[in-house]
């Protein structure tokens, strides 16, 4: 009991940092809003066109502006106040929710206005992801960082449970009610984030140039363990992403409505939240590589089972397992990237990490929609799950350092030479 009390006290001390608490509250509101919006947009688009390819185009319309802007956004995160950047991004997402509400109230019968809003949403995500990832180490002491990562991930996973379920239920009243609720949550997040205070970034001596812009990419390429971790997650989720097809699965195979879709959409978050809460309470420190590859393999197997299932209960359980398995690799990847990276280039390295995440999610949604249009829903998901299993096997062979890694690095104190010649200060 004393040990449990000690863990609880550490968690309380972490949440006592006011900047971290406000950041966490804002991120929870944004994450729930985004999950609600995702359910509404997917169901609304599929109800209009009945074409699974359009579900993939939702992801593609977000990915294209994201991938074009995320590397410059990483450099901005290293040059400007990261908290202010997030406030601006949440404001743009608030505008997106208002536009979706206006289009719906005007009687939406075509889908291109929604895709246009998703482009704006992709721009906001391009700047928010590196800024948010790079900001977290500035809000808590280094000794609390691994626990902060788990708590932050838990917050995200809570949103992936609550957001889709709420979105699906509210959608029964109409998509306009969903978008109105999303706008309210995002306005609250803007207010909370505007109160976060962080120290200004250290003055930079290197000029803004392509060499400086690509510093994060060079850093990741040189650290083979980081490269292996982020690329493993990229390709596993890219080929194994089944969630983009959930509106079609819910409607055509499982024969449920938007409330059922919300439950299915929340299921991966249930599994992920259980794992994230366990890591927040008791972070693991051993057999890191084995756990990461085991998580990816289990993710692929769960995807195959989901693809073959025609039972709502079996599909639900498969998605819960899928989410928990994915959380293992997400947690390990995020800790590796942040602990290995000096603060002076953390925004640019986080931008590279965000490229991999964005490619695996939004581009994975497009890949899933495209293959479903070619082969049908079930073959597309099953083949994707088998591809994830193959990726895990190949990466174990190609990245033995990651496979055999037993523990995390102690801190982000490694030196790296950036454009301008001098090593930046570590966090």
ZAVO-693327 format. One record per residue (C-alpha): residue in three letters; x, y, z. Coordinates in pm, 1 decimal. Layout:
<kolmars>
 res     east    north       up
 ALA        X        Y        Z
...
</kolmars>
This chain:
<kolmars>
 res     east    north       up
 UNK      0.0      0.0      0.0
 UNK    291.0    233.9     73.9
 UNK    427.8    174.9   -275.6
 UNK     89.4    248.8   -431.5
 UNK     67.7    563.0   -223.0
 UNK    411.2    669.4   -343.3
 UNK    305.0    628.3   -708.3
 UNK    -10.9    828.5   -641.0
 UNK    190.5   1105.3   -475.5
 UNK    422.9   1126.6   -776.8
 UNK    119.3   1156.3  -1002.0
 UNK    -18.7   1432.8   -782.1
 UNK    310.4   1624.0   -791.8
 UNK    309.7   1599.0  -1170.5
 UNK    -40.3   1745.3  -1199.1
 UNK     55.2   2022.9   -955.9
 UNK    258.0   2193.1  -1231.0
 UNK      8.0   2459.6  -1347.9
 UNK    130.7   2480.0  -1707.4
 UNK    109.4   2104.3  -1749.1
 UNK   -239.0   2093.1  -1593.9
 UNK   -372.2   2364.5  -1827.5
 UNK   -204.0   2202.0  -2128.5
 UNK   -354.9   1866.5  -2034.3
 UNK   -703.1   2016.1  -1990.3
 UNK   -685.9   2196.7  -2325.2
 UNK   -557.9   1886.5  -2501.4
 UNK   -838.5   1675.3  -2353.9
 UNK  -1100.1   1921.3  -2480.8
 UNK   -940.0   1936.4  -2827.0
 UNK   -901.9   1559.5  -2849.0
 UNK  -1264.8   1492.2  -2756.3
 UNK  -1375.7   1757.0  -3006.4
 UNK  -1164.7   1606.4  -3285.6
 UNK  -1293.8   1255.7  -3215.7
 UNK  -1654.7   1377.6  -3221.4
 UNK  -1587.0   1562.3  -3546.4
 UNK  -1426.3   1253.5  -3701.2
 UNK  -1737.0   1043.3  -3636.0
 UNK  -1966.7   1312.5  -3775.8
 UNK  -1760.1   1380.9  -4087.6
 UNK  -1716.3   1011.7  -4169.8
 UNK  -2084.0    925.8  -4128.6
 UNK  -2201.1   1240.2  -4310.6
 UNK  -1969.2   1181.0  -4608.0
 UNK  -2059.9    813.0  -4640.6
 UNK  -2431.8    891.2  -4610.5
 UNK  -2402.9   1131.3  -4905.5
 UNK  -2181.1    927.8  -5143.5
 UNK  -2186.5    561.2  -5019.8
 UNK  -1831.3    534.8  -5159.1
 UNK  -1552.2    400.8  -4930.1
 UNK  -1296.7    587.8  -5140.1
 UNK  -1439.9    914.6  -5007.7
 UNK  -1361.7    796.4  -4655.0
 UNK  -1000.4    768.5  -4768.1
 UNK  -1012.2   1113.0  -4924.8
 UNK  -1099.1   1259.8  -4584.7
 UNK   -755.7   1148.7  -4466.9
 UNK   -578.5   1253.3  -4785.7
 UNK   -722.3   1604.5  -4774.0
 UNK   -569.5   1645.9  -4427.7
 UNK   -240.7   1474.5  -4509.2
 UNK   -135.8   1678.1  -4814.2
 UNK   -118.0   2020.2  -4640.6
 UNK     17.7   1848.8  -4331.2
 UNK    314.3   1687.1  -4503.9
 UNK    398.1   2007.9  -4695.1
 UNK    401.5   2227.5  -4384.0
 UNK    508.2   2009.3  -4092.3
 UNK    886.5   2046.4  -4137.4
 UNK    870.2   2429.7  -4151.7
 UNK    629.6   2405.9  -3857.7
 UNK    895.9   2217.7  -3662.2
 UNK   1143.0   2499.3  -3720.9
 UNK    880.7   2751.7  -3610.1
 UNK    835.3   2546.9  -3290.8
 UNK   1207.7   2586.1  -3220.6
 UNK   1201.6   2961.8  -3288.0
 UNK    873.3   3079.2  -3135.8
 UNK    669.4   3034.0  -2819.4
 UNK    528.3   2681.8  -2844.2
 UNK    230.4   2755.8  -2619.6
 UNK    126.0   3048.9  -2841.1
 UNK    157.5   2830.5  -3150.2
 UNK    -82.2   2576.8  -2998.2
 UNK   -327.5   2852.1  -2906.9
 UNK   -330.6   2968.3  -3268.8
 UNK   -377.1   2611.6  -3397.3
 UNK   -671.4   2549.3  -3166.8
 UNK   -823.7   2876.2  -3288.1
 UNK   -799.1   2756.7  -3650.2
 UNK   -959.9   2424.0  -3557.2
 UNK  -1240.4   2622.9  -3392.2
 UNK  -1292.8   2802.2  -3723.8
 UNK  -1308.4   2463.9  -3901.7
 UNK  -1586.5   2348.7  -3668.0
 UNK  -1783.4   2667.7  -3736.2
 UNK  -1746.5   2614.6  -4113.6
 UNK  -1869.6   2253.8  -4089.0
 UNK  -2164.2   2376.4  -3883.8
 UNK  -2245.7   2646.7  -4141.1
 UNK  -2225.6   2402.5  -4434.6
 UNK  -2451.3   2153.7  -4257.3
 UNK  -2711.2   2414.1  -4165.0
 UNK  -2717.6   2531.0  -4527.7
 UNK  -2812.9   2178.4  -4641.1
 UNK  -2498.8   1990.2  -4746.9
 UNK  -2554.1   1771.6  -5057.2
 UNK  -2197.2   1760.6  -5198.5
 UNK  -1879.1   1667.4  -5016.2
 UNK  -1613.0   1903.6  -5154.3
 UNK  -1678.6   2177.4  -4891.4
 UNK  -1601.4   1923.4  -4618.5
 UNK  -1276.4   1826.7  -4792.5
 UNK  -1185.1   2196.8  -4811.6
 UNK  -1235.6   2232.0  -4435.3
 UNK  -1023.5   1921.4  -4379.7
 UNK   -741.5   2094.5  -4568.1
 UNK   -757.8   2380.7  -4315.0
 UNK   -768.0   2125.4  -4036.4
 UNK   -454.9   1960.0  -4180.0
 UNK   -276.5   2296.7  -4172.1
 UNK   -364.8   2339.1  -3804.1
 UNK   -238.5   1988.3  -3725.8
 UNK     86.2   2051.4  -3914.3
 UNK    176.8   2324.0  -3665.5
 UNK     13.9   2180.2  -3353.7
 UNK    179.5   1836.3  -3356.6
 UNK    547.7   1942.6  -3341.9
 UNK    470.1   2233.1  -3109.7
 UNK    268.9   2012.7  -2873.5
 UNK    525.9   1731.6  -2867.0
 UNK    815.1   1973.1  -2816.1
 UNK    629.3   2171.2  -2549.1
 UNK    572.5   1882.5  -2309.2
 UNK    935.2   1860.2  -2182.3
 UNK    922.4   2236.2  -2109.7
 UNK    627.3   2193.9  -1870.7
 UNK    761.4   1934.0  -1624.4
 UNK   1100.3   1848.3  -1468.4
 UNK   1299.4   1576.8  -1642.8
 UNK   1248.0   1327.3  -1358.1
 UNK    870.0   1346.9  -1415.1
 UNK    885.5   1328.4  -1792.8
 UNK    820.8    957.6  -1852.9
 UNK    516.8    975.8  -1626.4
 UNK    404.1   1295.6  -1802.7
 UNK    419.8   1113.6  -2137.9
 UNK    199.7    834.2  -2002.6
 UNK    -49.4   1077.9  -1845.3
 UNK    -58.7   1280.5  -2167.1
 UNK   -119.9    962.2  -2365.9
 UNK   -388.6    858.2  -2118.0
 UNK   -564.5   1190.1  -2177.1
 UNK   -561.2   1125.7  -2550.0
 UNK   -694.8    776.5  -2504.0
 UNK   -973.8    894.6  -2272.7
 UNK  -1077.3   1124.9  -2557.1
 UNK  -1075.0    837.6  -2805.4
 UNK  -1321.8    657.9  -2579.4
 UNK  -1546.6    946.0  -2483.6
 UNK  -1528.0   1147.8  -2805.4
 UNK  -1655.5    889.8  -3056.7
 UNK  -1923.3    760.6  -2818.8
 UNK  -2049.1   1113.1  -2750.3
 UNK  -2021.5   1205.4  -3117.6
 UNK  -2221.9    901.8  -3226.1
 UNK  -2497.6    967.4  -2975.2
 UNK  -2518.3   1339.6  -3047.6
 UNK  -2526.1   1264.5  -3421.9
 UNK  -2865.1   1103.3  -3366.9
 UNK  -2988.5   1461.6  -3315.3
 UNK  -2812.5   1573.5  -3633.3
 UNK  -2456.7   1658.3  -3748.0
 UNK  -2516.7   2026.6  -3670.9
 UNK  -2543.8   1940.6  -3300.8
 UNK  -2209.3   1760.7  -3319.6
 UNK  -2031.3   2050.9  -3489.9
 UNK  -2181.7   2301.2  -3245.2
 UNK  -2054.3   2095.0  -2951.6
 UNK  -1712.4   2064.4  -3115.8
 UNK  -1693.5   2442.0  -3156.9
 UNK  -1778.0   2492.7  -2787.9
 UNK  -1505.8   2250.8  -2674.0
 UNK  -1246.2   2410.5  -2900.0
 UNK  -1326.6   2760.6  -2774.5
 UNK  -1271.2   2633.7  -2418.0
 UNK   -936.3   2483.4  -2524.1
 UNK   -826.1   2817.9  -2670.3
 UNK   -898.6   2988.7  -2338.1
 UNK   -711.7   2722.5  -2137.3
 UNK   -409.0   2715.2  -2365.4
 UNK   -378.1   3093.1  -2368.4
 UNK   -302.8   3073.7  -1993.5
 UNK      1.1   2842.7  -2031.3
 UNK    326.6   3025.7  -1960.9
 UNK    663.8   2890.8  -2072.8
 UNK   1008.8   3041.8  -2094.5
 UNK   1089.8   3195.1  -2433.9
 UNK   1303.0   2977.9  -2662.0
 UNK   1678.2   3022.4  -2641.6
 UNK   1820.1   3264.9  -2900.7
 UNK   1934.3   3081.6  -3212.1
 UNK   2254.5   3162.0  -3394.1
 UNK   2210.1   2954.1  -3707.2
 UNK   2038.3   3124.4  -4001.2
 UNK   1705.1   3005.9  -4135.9
 UNK   1800.3   2781.4  -4426.6
 UNK   1728.1   2446.8  -4584.4
 UNK   2019.8   2303.3  -4386.6
 UNK   1862.7   2420.9  -4060.8
 UNK   1514.4   2314.1  -4171.2
 UNK   1628.9   1957.1  -4233.7
 UNK   1823.9   1925.7  -3908.6
 UNK   1554.4   1710.2  -3751.0
 UNK   1554.8   1472.3  -4047.4
 UNK   1933.2   1431.7  -4027.4
 UNK   1914.4   1372.7  -3653.6
 UNK   1655.2   1094.6  -3689.9
 UNK   1853.4    933.8  -3975.2
 UNK   2168.8    925.1  -3761.3
 UNK   1989.7    769.3  -3460.8
 UNK   1902.6    427.8  -3599.6
 UNK   1700.9    326.5  -3294.2
 UNK   1475.8    631.0  -3334.9
 UNK   1454.2    573.9  -3710.7
 UNK   1354.5    213.1  -3654.0
 UNK   1091.1    303.6  -3394.8
 UNK    917.1    577.6  -3594.5
 UNK    933.0    389.9  -3926.5
 UNK    802.0     68.3  -3767.2
 UNK    499.2    253.9  -3635.9
 UNK    455.4    430.7  -3970.4
 UNK    434.8    122.9  -4188.4
 UNK    247.0    -94.5  -3939.9
 UNK    -35.0    159.9  -3904.1
 UNK    -16.9    265.7  -4270.7
 UNK   -105.2    -83.4  -4389.0
 UNK   -302.8   -196.5  -4085.8
 UNK   -527.5    105.2  -4040.0
 UNK   -884.7    -25.5  -4030.3
 UNK  -1048.9    260.2  -3842.9
 UNK  -1093.5    476.8  -4153.8
 UNK  -1336.4    216.5  -4289.0
 UNK  -1546.4    198.1  -3971.7
 UNK  -1839.4    401.5  -4115.2
 UNK  -1869.8    153.0  -4401.9
 UNK  -1816.0   -148.3  -4171.3
 UNK  -2078.6    -23.2  -3926.6
 UNK  -2333.1     43.1  -4200.2
 UNK  -2277.7   -242.2  -4446.3
 UNK  -2132.4   -535.0  -4250.1
 UNK  -2226.9   -494.0  -3882.9
 UNK  -2560.4   -323.5  -3963.5
 UNK  -2548.7    -59.0  -3689.0
 UNK  -2617.3    315.2  -3693.7
 UNK  -2411.0    619.7  -3591.2
 UNK  -2439.0    524.9  -3222.6
 UNK  -2286.0    185.2  -3303.1
 UNK  -2018.0    357.1  -3506.9
 UNK  -1936.2    574.4  -3207.1
 UNK  -1892.8    266.1  -2988.3
 UNK  -1671.0     96.9  -3246.3
 UNK  -1469.3    415.6  -3286.4
 UNK  -1421.2    432.8  -2907.9
 UNK  -1309.1     69.9  -2873.1
 UNK   -938.9    118.6  -2966.2
 UNK   -926.9    398.8  -2712.7
 UNK  -1049.5    165.3  -2438.3
 UNK   -760.1    -72.4  -2495.1
 UNK   -509.9    208.2  -2534.9
 UNK   -633.1    387.3  -2222.2
 UNK   -592.5     73.6  -2010.5
 UNK   -230.7     40.1  -2125.4
 UNK   -159.2    412.7  -2087.4
 UNK   -302.8    420.8  -1734.5
 UNK    -90.0    119.9  -1641.1
 UNK    221.5    297.1  -1775.6
 UNK    130.7    620.5  -1594.6
 UNK     95.6    434.1  -1267.0
 UNK    398.8    211.0  -1313.7
 UNK    625.5    303.6  -1608.8
 UNK    820.7      5.1  -1738.9
 UNK   1197.1     23.0  -1788.4
 UNK   1304.7   -318.7  -1920.2
 UNK   1265.6   -522.1  -2242.8
 UNK   1168.8   -210.6  -2437.2
 UNK   1248.0   -350.8  -2781.4
 UNK   1069.1   -680.5  -2726.8
 UNK    758.3   -502.4  -2599.0
 UNK    750.5   -269.2  -2896.8
 UNK    770.9   -547.3  -3155.7
 UNK    524.7   -760.6  -2961.6
 UNK    278.6   -471.6  -2961.3
 UNK    305.9   -424.4  -3337.8
 UNK    258.3   -797.1  -3403.4
 UNK    -49.0   -806.2  -3179.1
 UNK   -182.0   -496.4  -3359.0
 UNK   -157.4   -678.8  -3693.7
 UNK   -323.7   -994.4  -3558.2
 UNK   -612.7   -796.0  -3408.7
 UNK   -658.5   -616.1  -3740.9
 UNK   -688.5   -950.0  -3922.5
 UNK   -950.7  -1073.2  -3673.7
 UNK  -1147.8   -750.3  -3707.0
 UNK  -1138.3   -775.9  -4085.6
 UNK  -1277.5  -1130.0  -4083.3
 UNK  -1547.4  -1066.5  -3821.2
 UNK  -1916.2  -1010.9  -3891.4
 UNK  -2007.3  -1003.0  -3521.6
 UNK  -2036.3   -668.1  -3344.3
 UNK  -1901.1   -812.9  -3017.2
 UNK  -1601.1   -984.1  -3180.7
 UNK  -1524.5   -669.5  -3378.9
 UNK  -1545.2   -462.9  -3061.0
 UNK  -1303.3   -689.9  -2872.7
 UNK  -1061.1   -694.6  -3167.3
 UNK  -1058.6   -314.4  -3177.6
 UNK   -994.1   -295.6  -2801.3
 UNK   -694.4   -528.9  -2836.6
 UNK   -577.0   -335.0  -3143.0
 UNK   -579.7     -6.7  -2949.2
 UNK   -393.1   -150.0  -2651.2
 UNK   -124.7   -301.1  -2873.1
 UNK    -79.8     24.8  -3063.2
 UNK    -43.5    218.5  -2736.7
 UNK    266.9     17.9  -2646.7
 UNK    454.6    131.1  -2958.6
 UNK    321.1    487.7  -2931.0
 UNK    448.4    518.8  -2573.0
 UNK    791.8    375.4  -2650.6
 UNK    835.7    582.6  -2966.4
 UNK    741.7    907.6  -2796.2
 UNK    977.1    850.2  -2502.7
 UNK   1266.0    758.6  -2732.2
 UNK   1220.5   1066.5  -2950.4
 UNK   1192.9   1311.9  -2661.7
 UNK   1462.8   1165.5  -2435.9
 UNK   1718.3   1138.6  -2716.4
 UNK   1662.8   1489.5  -2854.9
 UNK   1825.1   1816.8  -2736.7
 UNK   1569.7   2091.2  -2671.0
 UNK   1718.9   2326.4  -2932.2
 UNK   1608.2   2095.1  -3215.5
 UNK   1318.1   1921.4  -3041.3
 UNK   1060.2   2101.8  -3255.7
 UNK   1225.1   1992.1  -3580.4
 UNK   1269.6   1633.7  -3461.3
 UNK    908.9   1629.8  -3338.0
 UNK    808.4   1752.5  -3685.3
 UNK    980.7   1452.8  -3843.5
 UNK    804.4   1226.9  -3594.5
 UNK    478.2   1402.4  -3683.7
 UNK    539.9   1329.4  -4053.5
 UNK    559.6    959.6  -3972.2
 UNK    248.5    978.4  -3752.2
 UNK     55.0   1179.3  -4010.9
 UNK    156.4    945.6  -4289.9
 UNK     52.2    640.8  -4089.5
 UNK   -285.1    793.1  -3993.6
 UNK   -412.9   1019.9  -4272.9
 UNK   -225.2    852.0  -4558.9
 UNK   -319.6    518.0  -4407.1
 UNK   -684.0    624.6  -4422.2
 UNK   -645.9    699.6  -4793.0
 UNK   -470.9    366.3  -4851.4
 UNK   -751.8    184.1  -4669.8
 UNK  -1021.4    364.8  -4868.8
 UNK   -841.7    298.2  -5197.6
 UNK   -785.5    -73.5  -5135.4
 UNK  -1143.4   -111.9  -5010.8
 UNK  -1268.4     45.0  -5333.9
 UNK  -1052.2   -200.9  -5531.6
 UNK  -1087.6   -525.2  -5334.0
 UNK  -1383.6   -474.2  -5099.5
 UNK  -1393.7   -394.1  -4728.5
 UNK  -1294.1   -728.3  -4574.3
 UNK   -999.7   -816.5  -4803.9
 UNK   -855.8   -466.4  -4764.6
 UNK   -849.2   -491.0  -4383.3
 UNK   -724.4   -852.1  -4366.6
 UNK   -440.3   -790.2  -4612.0
 UNK   -347.8   -476.0  -4418.1
 UNK   -324.5   -671.1  -4092.0
 UNK   -105.7   -937.2  -4254.2
 UNK    117.5   -660.7  -4390.6
 UNK    160.6   -522.9  -4036.0
 UNK    274.9   -866.7  -3917.0
 UNK    524.6   -883.2  -4203.2
 UNK    653.7   -534.4  -4121.3
 UNK    720.5   -638.1  -3760.3
 UNK    926.6   -934.3  -3878.5
 UNK   1128.6   -732.5  -4128.8
 UNK   1204.9   -451.7  -3883.1
 UNK   1327.8   -701.5  -3621.3
 UNK   1584.9   -811.7  -3877.3
 UNK   1676.0   -466.7  -4010.2
 UNK   1697.3   -285.8  -3674.2
 UNK   1862.4   -528.5  -3429.2
 UNK   1957.2   -240.5  -3197.2
 UNK   1589.9   -158.5  -3147.0
 UNK   1495.4   -525.7  -3117.0
 UNK   1755.4   -588.4  -2844.1
 UNK   1707.7   -259.4  -2654.6
 UNK   1650.8   -329.4  -2286.5
 UNK   1594.3     18.8  -2137.6
 UNK   1530.2    384.2  -2221.3
 UNK   1807.1    647.3  -2239.6
 UNK   1854.8    831.3  -1911.9
 UNK   1786.9   1181.5  -2047.2
 UNK   1786.9   1401.2  -2354.0
 UNK   2143.3   1523.3  -2301.5
 UNK   2302.1   1410.7  -2625.3
 UNK   2489.6   1674.2  -2816.1
 UNK   2422.4   1735.7  -3181.9
 UNK   2583.2   1988.2  -3411.9
 UNK   2334.7   2208.6  -3589.7
 UNK   2373.6   2454.7  -3872.5
 UNK   2597.5   2726.1  -3741.1
 UNK   2859.2   2492.0  -3598.3
 UNK   2795.2   2478.9  -3222.2
 UNK   2609.9   2212.0  -3023.7
 UNK   2281.9   2335.0  -2876.9
 UNK   2209.1   2308.9  -2506.3
 UNK   2030.0   1994.8  -2398.3
 UNK   1705.7   2010.6  -2208.6
</kolmars>
